[in-house]
Structure formats: C-alpha cells, structure tokens
C-alpha cells in the first residue's frame, strides 16, 4: 500500500510540475 501511495504522490507531483512549466512557457510567449 505504501509503495502504491508513494507512486501516486510522485505521479501527482510530476503532473503539477508539468502543468506549471506549461503555464510559465505560455506566459513567457505571451509576454
């Protein structure tokens, strides 16, 4: 259970990082 939970947390953090990087990339293009 703990291993699965850790993987889920890592995947969630990865998704958040991807979204943030995409937003920054779009903002840099707009600005």
Buried (B, 14 or more C-beta within 10 A) or exposed (E): EEEEEEEEEEEEEEEEEEEEEEEEEEEEEEE
